Amino acid sequence: MKTLVLAVDRDNDLGEKAGVKAPVIGRDKVVEAANKLALSDPEDSDLNVLFGAVKIKDEYGDEAEVAVITGDKEVGVISDKEITKQLEEVLDKTKPKDVVVVTDGAEDEFILPIIQSRVPVTHLRRIIVQQSPGLEKTYVIFLKYLKKTLRDPKSSRTFLGIPGVVFVLYPVTYYLGILLGVPISFSRIVVGLIGAYLLFRAFDLGKYLSTSKTGFRKLTVMGEILSIGLLSIGIYRGFSGIDWASGGYLEVFSSYYSKLFIWVVMAITVFSIAKIVESATKGSGIRLYLTTMLYGWAINLLVLGVLTGLSIAYIVMAVAIFWTSLFLGRIGPRQ
């Protein structure tokens, strides 16, 4: 029995680029396959693996045979099944006593267990050209987890969702600040949202709220508490920013309400969203809380418009939101 020098091309560059059907057995056939790959893509790392396998075979002389097996361009389960199939074919034809595995070093941890489960592996030769093994392995690992992140819904929500929210928040906070005439700190909102997300993950609140209607009822309670907290902050900020010497009672109240306004709107929004989520589990009441939220926005905009000298922008927005809430309240079945 001979030693088998086995070159492995997991992503089937040999077939995809050079049109060579694997497995390839024998020195002359492997050299021919390597030449075809060299003509199609001289920079492919698998080219060096093929010539490296031939060189090792020559070092062993007649005591060794050389072969090439390939996987599939769909790297993973499909490619590893193809490698297993071709490996068994090569072993049946060559019947080696042991194997010297030749790879480019990038994915040894996936290939070796397949081979070792069927024949003893006496040596592993990594053919690395013009780059360090650590650099290539780092690249492969990075590429692997990048693909996993993009394909896995849970990972993509974290690594793509958070940047997405940040990018959306930037223009929203900018134009909302212009519209309301109050400074809105984009960075503070982003930091607050990221902090809320980290707390949510750290204390596993998703599991806490995972039990159907009971969980959503707990969410409603949290929404109520948060809305009360927002309203309390608004009341405090309103009082702390009042200039008591600025004029009469109307001027003082206008100054107070202009600072309170955004906090009232946020409190109404948080409370209503929590109620809407709870109502969704019951199948009724969704439209009630949605229209209530819109009414709350409209009334607050109207009051702010009147207090700030009948600002047309606020009044127009209030009327538009009011008619939208009326429209939602009248169309379709009640929910």
WOKAMO-V843490 format. One record per residue. N is the residue number from 0. PSI is psi in radians with two decimals (none if undefined). Layout:
BEGIN
N,PSI  N,PSI
END
This chain:
BEGIN
0,2.55  1,2.89  2,2.35  3,2.11  4,1.94  5,2.01  6,2.40  7,2.21  8,1.61  9,-0.61  10,0.18  11,0.78  12,-0.56  13,-0.72  14,-0.72  15,-0.68  16,-0.69  17,-0.18  18,0.43  19,2.26  20,2.21  21,2.79  22,2.69  23,2.15  24,2.34  25,2.52  26,-0.86  27,-0.71  28,-0.63  29,-0.72  30,-0.72  31,-0.75  32,-0.70  33,-0.69  34,-0.69  35,-0.71  36,-0.65  37,-0.65  38,-0.52  39,-0.62  40,1.59  41,-0.31  42,-0.01  43,2.29  44,-0.45  45,-0.42  46,-0.75  47,-0.56  48,-0.76  49,-0.85  50,-0.58  51,-0.69  52,-0.71  53,-0.73  54,-0.75  55,-0.70  56,-0.73  57,-0.58  58,-0.63  59,-0.45  60,-2.50  61,-0.14  62,0.06  63,2.73  64,2.66  65,2.50  66,2.79  67,2.31  68,2.66  69,2.82  70,-2.15  71,2.73  72,-0.43  73,1.44  74,2.29  75,-2.36  76,-0.78  77,-0.82  78,-0.67  79,-0.56  80,-0.71  81,-0.70  82,-0.76  83,-0.78  84,-0.82  85,-0.62  86,-0.79  87,-0.63  88,-0.77  89,-0.74  90,-0.66  91,-0.62  92,-0.61  93,-0.47  94,1.07  95,2.77  96,-0.51  97,3.06  98,2.42  99,2.02  100,2.30  101,2.12  102,3.08  103,0.09  104,-0.08  105,-0.64  106,0.69  107,-0.64  108,-0.34  109,-0.57  110,-0.78  111,-0.80  112,-0.60  113,-0.78  114,-0.76  115,-0.43  116,-0.17  117,-0.39  118,2.58  119,2.36  120,1.98  121,-0.33  122,2.55  123,2.12  124,2.10  125,2.18  126,1.80  127,2.19  128,2.21  129,0.39  130,2.69  131,2.63  132,-0.66  133,-0.67  134,-0.77  135,-0.74  136,-0.66  137,-0.75  138,-0.77  139,-0.75  140,-0.76  141,-0.79  142,-0.68  143,-0.85  144,-0.45  145,-0.78  146,-0.72  147,-0.70  148,-0.74  149,-0.51  150,-0.52  151,2.11  152,-0.69  153,-0.78  154,-0.71  155,-0.56  156,-0.58  157,-0.94  158,-0.39  159,-0.59  160,-0.80  161,-0.87  162,-0.62  163,-0.76  164,-0.72  165,-0.79  166,-0.61  167,-0.67  168,-0.57  169,-0.97  170,-0.56  171,-0.85  172,-0.61  173,-0.90  174,-0.51  175,-0.68  176,-0.70  177,-0.76  178,-0.75  179,-0.26  180,0.39  181,2.54  182,2.25  183,2.07  184,1.91  185,-0.78  186,-0.67  187,-0.68  188,-0.78  189,-0.82  190,-0.72  191,-0.75  192,-0.75  193,-0.72  194,-0.73  195,-0.70  196,-0.76  197,-0.70  198,-0.72  199,-0.74  200,-0.70  201,-0.72  202,0.15  203,0.86  204,-0.39  205,-0.71  206,-0.62  207,-0.58  208,0.20  209,-0.17  210,1.45  211,-2.23  212,-0.61  213,-0.75  214,-0.71  215,-0.52  216,-0.68  217,-0.65  218,-0.70  219,-0.75  220,-0.75  221,-0.69  222,-0.71  223,-0.76  224,-0.77  225,-0.69  226,-0.67  227,-0.70  228,-0.75  229,-0.74  230,-0.69  231,-0.72  232,-0.74  233,-0.75  234,-0.76  235,-0.80  236,-0.64  237,-0.82  238,-0.68  239,-0.35  240,0.10  241,2.34  242,1.70  243,-0.31  244,0.19  245,-0.29  246,-2.65  247,-3.01  248,-0.67  249,-0.73  250,-0.73  251,-0.78  252,-0.65  253,-0.76  254,-0.73  255,-0.83  256,-0.54  257,-0.53  258,-0.49  259,-0.49  260,-0.97  261,-0.58  262,-0.63  263,-0.78  264,-0.77  265,-0.71  266,-0.78  267,-0.74  268,-0.84  269,-0.82  270,-0.79  271,-0.72  272,-0.74  273,-0.73  274,-0.66  275,-0.74  276,-0.76  277,-0.72  278,-0.53  279,-0.54  280,-0.39  281,-0.33  282,0.20  283,2.74  284,-0.05  285,-0.86  286,-0.58  287,-0.87  288,-0.51  289,-0.81  290,-0.60  291,-0.73  292,-0.76  293,-0.70  294,-0.75  295,-0.76  296,-0.83  297,-0.80  298,-0.76  299,-0.68  300,-0.70  301,-0.80  302,-0.77  303,-0.68  304,-0.72  305,-0.78  306,-0.44  307,0.49  308,0.67  309,0.91  310,2.09  311,-0.69  312,-0.80  313,-0.74  314,-0.73  315,-0.77  316,-0.71  317,-0.79  318,-0.74  319,-0.78  320,-0.67  321,-0.83  322,-0.57  323,-0.75  324,-0.65  325,-0.73  326,-0.79  327,-0.58  328,-0.32  329,-0.46  330,2.62  331,-3.14  332,2.69  333,2.35  334,none
END
